[in-house]
Amino acid sequence: MNVTVPIPVETRALASTVDAELSIVRRALSANWTTPASAEIAELALARLQEQTAALRLQVRQLRAAGVQARIAEVIRRAG
């Protein structure tokens, strides 16, 4: 049984923000950015990335729970 749960706009936006922060970290740590300032930029971006990843992880758990609930509801509906 395949039950879909829509991904909220907020979750998509957060995932996009995480991707942008990760891009900042990659650029800061690339061969072209080897100054102390670039290390600081990478550190700040990593701190933001940790916070955003934790929030995204929570939202994914909530989506998973919603998917389980939707599957249970579908089984009940079919059995009823």
Secondary structure by P-SEA (a helix, b strand, c coil): cbbbbbbcaaaaaaaaaaaaaaaaaaaaaccccccaaaaaaaaaaaaaaaaaaaaaaaaaaaaaaaaaaaaaaaaaaaac
